[in-house]
Amino acid sequence: AQSVTQPDIHITVSEGASLELRCNYSYGATPYLFWYVQSPGQGLQLLLKYFSGDTLVQGIKGFEAEFKRSQSSFNLRKPSVHWSDAAEYFCAVGAWSSASKIIFGSGTRLSIRP
Amino acid sequence: EAGVTQFPSHSVIEKGQTVTLRCDPISGHDNLYWYRRVMGKEIKFLLHFVKESKQDESGMPNNRFLAERTGGTYSTLKVQPAELEDSGVYFCASSQGGTGGNEQFFGPGTRLTVL
């Protein structure tokens, strides 16, 4: 079955600290992986995406993610968080080769401690 | 270039009433998707249009939901009659598809509250 698991429902980190949000996926075909962010009152914004090539992907706002095929993981990282990073983060997987639905994880809510 | 737009941004209705949500995709995008997030749960796929045709409607919860995409441009999602469990945020997305990959661009969502 196709699924995305984000094991952490809510994470709190101090401003300036590093961040890692976990994501594991199960997908039959070659996955097209995404991280989206939803800030309060806003829509879904794409942070980064991965299909092939370098397994370390750079995104917007200083985020990066690393694809590890052997672990079926696509964890999101940021070396130093800012208060404006407080939001909900969604990992998602879809098909590269066809326009079809994206499957989302349940999201991780990130709070920033001053 | 304008992104995906959705109207209204918020809607509060009473159980049993009808609500129609609208989505305008990015110009030139043949693929249009509806997703929904109910409180605290994951974002779930509802259906997928390719131009005006329904490609995949496996996520539609029941026959109270009707989606249309007349002329292959904007789409509407009607809920009739609305139930309490329909409350949530409804997202629309569009993609160009084809060999360009399946990157979907999302709208800001419509927050539906059924009282």
Interface residues (C-beta under 8 A of the other chain):
Chain A: V4 Y32 F34 Y36 Q42 G43 L44 Q45 L46 K49 F51 F90 A92 G94 A95 W96 S97 S98 A99 S100 K101 I102 I103 F104 G105 S106 G107
Chain B: D30 N31 Y33 Y35 K41 E42 I43 K44 F45 H48 V50 Q55 D56 G59 F91 A93 S95 G97 G98 G101 N102 E103 Q104 F105 F106 G107 P108 G109
